[in-house]
Amino acid sequence: MDKLEASGLVTVDAGDRNAVLTSLLSVVDRAVDRHRAADRSKSIVATMSGVSFTKAKIALPAYCLQLMQNVQLEEQQKLRAAVQG
């Protein structure tokens, strides 16, 4: 059976390569999302500085969730519950 070795630390059967690559892509995707979120956070603070939370708390979470990718339903529900708090 064909094997793939990464720096001599890990040996992966050829049949498992897809699972390994999918897992690595998922990790990289989340890291990129976190990096982009940090940049966006700075611009959001400046943009929202004059906005009343009381007025925005209903529409803003729904709007933000629509803009984001890969937000799990459980996370969405936690956000809604925290805002309604």
Secondary structure in CASP SS format (residue, H / E / C, confidence):
PFRMAT SS
TARGET T0000
AUTHOR 0000-0000-0000
METHOD secondary structure of the structure
MODEL  1
M C 1.00
D C 1.00
K E 1.00
L E 1.00
E E 1.00
A E 1.00
S C 1.00
G C 1.00
L C 1.00
V E 1.00
T E 1.00
V E 1.00
D E 1.00
A H 1.00
G H 1.00
D H 1.00
R H 1.00
N H 1.00
A H 1.00
V H 1.00
L H 1.00
T H 1.00
S H 1.00
L H 1.00
L H 1.00
S H 1.00
V H 1.00
V H 1.00
D H 1.00
R H 1.00
A H 1.00
V H 1.00
D H 1.00
R H 1.00
H H 1.00
R H 1.00
A H 1.00
A H 1.00
D H 1.00
R H 1.00
S H 1.00
K H 1.00
S H 1.00
I H 1.00
V H 1.00
A H 1.00
T H 1.00
M H 1.00
S C 1.00
G C 1.00
V C 1.00
S C 1.00
F H 1.00
T H 1.00
K H 1.00
A H 1.00
K C 1.00
I C 1.00
A H 1.00
L H 1.00
P H 1.00
A H 1.00
Y H 1.00
C H 1.00
L H 1.00
Q H 1.00
L H 1.00
M C 1.00
Q C 1.00
N C 1.00
V C 1.00
Q C 1.00
L H 1.00
E H 1.00
E H 1.00
Q H 1.00
Q H 1.00
K H 1.00
L H 1.00
R H 1.00
A H 1.00
A H 1.00
V H 1.00
Q H 1.00
G C 1.00
END
